[in-house]
């Protein structure tokens, strides 16, 4: 989560720029505020194990991030954290299963599916790449690196799409030609997870 906070802080202006033509021009600002709170909360409470870390992070994002991003990212992290439980560590299959639960919960909350020009267009390809890499025998670090690449490709693929959910959907055809900011920020989180796991191995 600290790596994610670093990435969001670094890319906040770009996220807000992406959000400007098809949203409220506050995606980067909102996420920066949320992840700053996450960083501080983790420092203060020092939860032990991946599940408690994600649960606390999710709660903080819900309380600190405005718009749809807080509830969506908060749901993702809290559902994944709940799935991981209180264990002190998790293997690749547990991580992938928990992330699937979290990502599917995001789709249910937002009423969106892949192809609607949302964060799911980065998250579902990332999840598929992660699961396939683990199934083929790759370790978690390499599998997450593949997930990061798939997320980036998925975010880029939102550019020609017409938004069917969220604030951008109100623009109709005018939403075409812009990368979805939620997909872009999802890339940062997946990549941060990959970097953190890779650095730890």
LUMDRENSE-34776 format. One record per residue (C-alpha): residue number from 1; y, x, z. Coordinates in Angstrom, 3 decimals. Each point is the difference from the previous one (the first is absolute). Example, Ala and Ser with C-alpha at 12.3 -4.5 7.8 and 13.67 -1.06 7.14 Angstrom:
BEGIN
<resi:1 c2:-4.500 c1:12.300 c3:7.800>
<resi:2 c2:3.440 c1:1.370 c3:-0.660>
***
This chain:
BEGIN
<resi:1 c2:0.000 c1:0.000 c3:0.000>
<resi:2 c2:2.324 c1:2.941 c3:0.561>
<resi:3 c2:-0.694 c1:1.159 c3:-3.549>
<resi:4 c2:0.765 c1:-3.514 c3:-1.241>
<resi:5 c2:3.238 c1:-0.024 c3:1.985>
<resi:6 c2:0.965 c1:3.332 c3:-1.574>
<resi:7 c2:-0.746 c1:-1.330 c3:-3.484>
<resi:8 c2:1.946 c1:-3.215 c3:0.536>
<resi:9 c2:2.970 c1:1.904 c3:1.382>
<resi:10 c2:-0.086 c1:2.347 c3:-2.986>
<resi:11 c2:-0.339 c1:-2.771 c3:-2.591>
<resi:12 c2:2.027 c1:-2.794 c3:1.628>
<resi:13 c2:2.890 c1:0.252 c3:-2.443>
<resi:14 c2:-2.352 c1:-0.167 c3:-2.983>
<resi:15 c2:-1.757 c1:-3.048 c3:1.459>
<resi:16 c2:3.317 c1:-1.756 c3:0.496>
<resi:17 c2:1.024 c1:0.905 c3:-3.545>
<resi:18 c2:-3.228 c1:-1.554 c3:-1.308>
<resi:19 c2:0.665 c1:-3.094 c3:2.103>
<resi:20 c2:3.575 c1:-0.412 c3:-1.214>
<resi:21 c2:-0.606 c1:-1.703 c3:-3.383>
<resi:22 c2:-2.862 c1:-2.277 c3:1.108>
<resi:23 c2:0.367 c1:-0.403 c3:3.754>
<resi:24 c2:2.499 c1:0.186 c3:2.834>
<resi:25 c2:0.753 c1:3.726 c3:-0.357>
<resi:26 c2:-1.230 c1:0.706 c3:3.526>
<resi:27 c2:-3.668 c1:1.002 c3:-0.315>
<resi:28 c2:0.545 c1:3.669 c3:0.733>
<resi:29 c2:2.479 c1:-0.681 c3:2.784>
<resi:30 c2:-2.315 c1:-2.488 c3:1.671>
<resi:31 c2:-3.061 c1:2.237 c3:-0.216>
<resi:32 c2:1.909 c1:3.006 c3:1.282>
<resi:33 c2:1.072 c1:-1.989 c3:3.066>
<resi:34 c2:-3.556 c1:-1.223 c3:0.534>
<resi:35 c2:-1.700 c1:3.357 c3:-0.324>
<resi:36 c2:2.615 c1:1.670 c3:2.175>
<resi:37 c2:-1.023 c1:-2.513 c3:2.678>
<resi:38 c2:-3.670 c1:0.734 c3:-0.693>
<resi:39 c2:0.532 c1:3.727 c3:0.446>
<resi:40 c2:1.806 c1:-0.549 c3:3.294>
<resi:41 c2:-2.510 c1:-2.561 c3:1.217>
<resi:42 c2:-2.947 c1:2.278 c3:-0.657>
<resi:43 c2:1.793 c1:2.829 c3:1.801>
<resi:44 c2:0.721 c1:-2.201 c3:3.011>
<resi:45 c2:-3.342 c1:-1.805 c3:0.328>
<resi:46 c2:-2.334 c1:2.651 c3:-1.433>
<resi:47 c2:-2.850 c1:-2.374 c3:-0.948>
<resi:48 c2:-3.400 c1:1.641 c3:-0.360>
<resi:49 c2:-2.136 c1:-0.570 c3:-3.093>
<resi:50 c2:0.798 c1:-1.331 c3:-3.471>
<resi:51 c2:-0.394 c1:-3.675 c3:0.922>
<resi:52 c2:2.560 c1:-0.049 c3:2.824>
<resi:53 c2:2.388 c1:2.129 c3:-2.081>
<resi:54 c2:-0.087 c1:-2.531 c3:-2.839>
<resi:55 c2:0.290 c1:-2.986 c3:2.334>
<resi:56 c2:3.111 c1:1.380 c3:1.674>
<resi:57 c2:1.508 c1:1.062 c3:-3.320>
<resi:58 c2:-0.585 c1:-3.437 c3:-1.477>
<resi:59 c2:1.599 c1:-1.764 c3:2.933>
<resi:60 c2:3.056 c1:2.223 c3:-0.223>
<resi:61 c2:0.399 c1:-0.573 c3:-3.728>
<resi:62 c2:-0.130 c1:-3.771 c3:0.470>
<resi:63 c2:2.673 c1:0.161 c3:2.686>
<resi:64 c2:2.318 c1:2.511 c3:-1.683>
<resi:65 c2:-0.231 c1:-0.527 c3:-3.771>
<resi:66 c2:1.914 c1:-2.852 c3:-1.594>
<resi:67 c2:-1.055 c1:-2.081 c3:-2.962>
<resi:68 c2:-3.597 c1:-0.280 c3:-1.144>
<resi:69 c2:-0.858 c1:3.669 c3:0.412>
<resi:70 c2:-0.355 c1:-0.089 c3:3.774>
<resi:71 c2:-2.520 c1:-2.845 c3:0.171>
<resi:72 c2:-1.935 c1:1.305 c3:-3.012>
<resi:73 c2:-0.308 c1:3.624 c3:1.068>
<resi:74 c2:-0.392 c1:-1.087 c3:3.604>
<resi:75 c2:-2.897 c1:-2.258 c3:-0.947>
<resi:76 c2:-1.634 c1:2.772 c3:-2.007>
<resi:77 c2:0.145 c1:2.472 c3:2.865>
<resi:78 c2:-0.894 c1:-2.427 c3:2.773>
<resi:79 c2:-3.004 c1:-1.455 c3:-1.809>
<resi:80 c2:-1.241 c1:3.474 c3:-0.901>
<resi:81 c2:0.582 c1:1.188 c3:3.548>
<resi:82 c2:-1.870 c1:-2.952 c3:1.463>
<resi:83 c2:-2.914 c1:0.685 c3:-2.338>
<resi:84 c2:-0.172 c1:3.620 c3:1.153>
<resi:85 c2:-0.023 c1:-0.984 c3:3.660>
<resi:86 c2:0.444 c1:2.421 c3:2.865>
<resi:87 c2:-2.194 c1:2.821 c3:-1.254>
<resi:88 c2:1.503 c1:3.475 c3:0.134>
<resi:89 c2:-0.856 c1:0.757 c3:-3.639>
<resi:90 c2:-1.061 c1:-1.716 c3:-3.225>
<resi:91 c2:-2.027 c1:1.170 c3:-2.982>
<resi:92 c2:0.790 c1:-0.656 c3:-3.626>
<resi:93 c2:-1.925 c1:-3.223 c3:-0.323>
<resi:94 c2:1.612 c1:-1.400 c3:3.131>
<resi:95 c2:3.448 c1:0.910 c3:-1.284>
<resi:96 c2:-0.668 c1:-1.593 c3:-3.394>
<resi:97 c2:-1.415 c1:-3.167 c3:1.579>
<resi:98 c2:2.961 c1:-0.311 c3:2.353>
<resi:99 c2:2.482 c1:0.529 c3:-2.820>
<resi:100 c2:-1.712 c1:-2.661 c3:-2.090>
<resi:101 c2:0.364 c1:-2.480 c3:2.845>
<resi:102 c2:3.672 c1:0.914 c3:0.325>
<resi:103 c2:0.781 c1:-0.152 c3:-3.711>
<resi:104 c2:-1.769 c1:-3.320 c3:-0.462>
<resi:105 c2:1.959 c1:-1.389 c3:2.959>
<resi:106 c2:3.226 c1:1.009 c3:-1.748>
<resi:107 c2:-1.082 c1:-1.967 c3:-3.072>
<resi:108 c2:-0.772 c1:-3.050 c3:2.106>
<resi:109 c2:3.304 c1:0.190 c3:1.864>
<resi:110 c2:2.096 c1:0.399 c3:-3.121>
<resi:111 c2:-2.081 c1:-2.252 c3:-2.232>
<resi:112 c2:-0.150 c1:2.801 c3:-2.563>
<resi:113 c2:-2.679 c1:1.635 c3:-2.105>
<resi:114 c2:-0.137 c1:3.171 c3:-2.052>
<resi:115 c2:2.219 c1:-0.414 c3:-3.056>
<resi:116 c2:2.719 c1:-1.981 c3:1.784>
<resi:117 c2:2.295 c1:3.076 c3:0.113>
<resi:118 c2:-0.248 c1:0.641 c3:3.727>
<resi:119 c2:-1.217 c1:2.708 c3:2.361>
<resi:120 c2:-3.534 c1:-1.185 c3:-0.731>
<resi:121 c2:0.246 c1:1.538 c3:-3.468>
<resi:122 c2:-0.021 c1:3.398 c3:1.707>
<resi:123 c2:-2.211 c1:-0.841 c3:2.975>
<resi:124 c2:-2.958 c1:-1.585 c3:-1.778>
<resi:125 c2:-0.435 c1:2.846 c3:-2.537>
<resi:126 c2:0.299 c1:2.467 c3:2.874>
<resi:127 c2:-2.652 c1:-1.852 c3:1.952>
<resi:128 c2:-2.357 c1:-0.146 c3:-2.983>
<resi:129 c2:0.442 c1:3.719 c3:-0.668>
<resi:130 c2:-0.634 c1:0.793 c3:3.661>
<resi:131 c2:-3.182 c1:-2.048 c3:0.139>
<resi:132 c2:-1.332 c1:1.361 c3:-3.282>
<resi:133 c2:0.699 c1:3.602 c3:0.996>
<resi:134 c2:-1.741 c1:-0.423 c3:3.340>
<resi:135 c2:-2.933 c1:-1.695 c3:-1.717>
<resi:136 c2:-0.344 c1:2.977 c3:-2.340>
<resi:137 c2:-0.224 c1:2.368 c3:2.957>
<resi:138 c2:3.523 c1:1.382 c3:0.218>
<resi:139 c2:1.378 c1:0.765 c3:3.447>
<resi:140 c2:2.780 c1:-2.117 c3:1.470>
<resi:141 c2:2.778 c1:2.447 c3:-0.853>
<resi:142 c2:-0.919 c1:0.135 c3:-3.688>
<resi:143 c2:-0.623 c1:-3.749 c3:-0.103>
<resi:144 c2:3.436 c1:-0.690 c3:1.457>
<resi:145 c2:1.574 c1:2.403 c3:-2.480>
<resi:146 c2:-1.597 c1:-2.076 c3:-2.770>
<resi:147 c2:1.338 c1:-3.121 c3:1.690>
<resi:148 c2:3.505 c1:1.466 c3:-0.025>
<resi:149 c2:-0.201 c1:0.697 c3:-3.723>
<resi:150 c2:-1.259 c1:-3.513 c3:-0.683>
<resi:151 c2:2.791 c1:-1.499 c3:2.101>
<resi:152 c2:2.607 c1:1.940 c3:-1.986>
<resi:153 c2:-1.496 c1:-1.170 c3:-3.285>
<resi:154 c2:-0.063 c1:-3.560 c3:1.288>
<resi:155 c2:3.650 c1:0.132 c3:1.025>
<resi:156 c2:1.027 c1:1.344 c3:-3.404>
<resi:157 c2:-1.983 c1:-2.795 c3:-1.631>
<resi:158 c2:2.237 c1:-2.585 c3:1.693>
<resi:159 c2:2.934 c1:0.960 c3:-2.234>
<resi:160 c2:-0.899 c1:-2.274 c3:-2.960>
<resi:161 c2:-1.230 c1:-2.860 c3:2.206>
<resi:162 c2:1.856 c1:-3.207 c3:0.701>
<resi:163 c2:0.175 c1:-0.654 c3:3.735>
<resi:164 c2:-1.896 c1:-3.080 c3:1.164>
<resi:165 c2:0.497 c1:0.380 c3:3.751>
<resi:166 c2:2.781 c1:1.029 c3:2.330>
<resi:167 c2:3.736 c1:0.261 c3:-0.502>
<resi:168 c2:-0.383 c1:1.527 c3:-3.468>
<resi:169 c2:-1.852 c1:-3.077 c3:-1.286>
<resi:170 c2:3.274 c1:-1.958 c3:0.028>
<resi:171 c2:1.292 c1:2.248 c3:-2.778>
<resi:172 c2:-2.682 c1:-1.002 c3:-2.488>
<resi:173 c2:0.058 c1:2.207 c3:-3.084>
<resi:174 c2:2.783 c1:2.117 c3:1.484>
<resi:175 c2:-2.554 c1:1.475 c3:2.406>
<resi:176 c2:-1.720 c1:1.676 c3:-2.957>
<resi:177 c2:0.828 c1:3.679 c3:-0.433>
<resi:178 c2:0.308 c1:0.905 c3:3.662>
<resi:179 c2:-2.512 c1:1.672 c3:2.306>
<resi:180 c2:-0.841 c1:-2.154 c3:2.981>
<resi:181 c2:1.505 c1:1.581 c3:3.133>
<resi:182 c2:-2.839 c1:-1.213 c3:2.221>
<resi:183 c2:-2.524 c1:1.669 c3:-2.268>
<resi:184 c2:2.106 c1:3.172 c3:0.082>
<resi:185 c2:0.100 c1:0.056 c3:3.799>
<resi:186 c2:-3.738 c1:-0.691 c3:0.142>
<resi:187 c2:-0.529 c1:3.188 c3:-1.992>
<resi:188 c2:1.877 c1:1.910 c3:2.681>
<resi:189 c2:-2.246 c1:-1.340 c3:2.752>
<resi:190 c2:-3.261 c1:0.633 c3:-1.845>
<resi:191 c2:1.133 c1:3.491 c3:-0.966>
<resi:192 c2:1.103 c1:0.733 c3:3.571>
<resi:193 c2:-3.433 c1:-1.007 c3:1.279>
<resi:194 c2:-1.658 c1:2.241 c3:-2.570>
<resi:195 c2:2.221 c1:2.943 c3:0.924>
<resi:196 c2:-0.549 c1:-0.475 c3:3.732>
<resi:197 c2:-3.779 c1:-0.182 c3:-0.353>
<resi:198 c2:-0.027 c1:2.931 c3:-2.399>
<resi:199 c2:2.069 c1:2.099 c3:2.376>
<resi:200 c2:-2.381 c1:-0.755 c3:2.832>
<resi:201 c2:-3.117 c1:1.193 c3:-1.815>
***
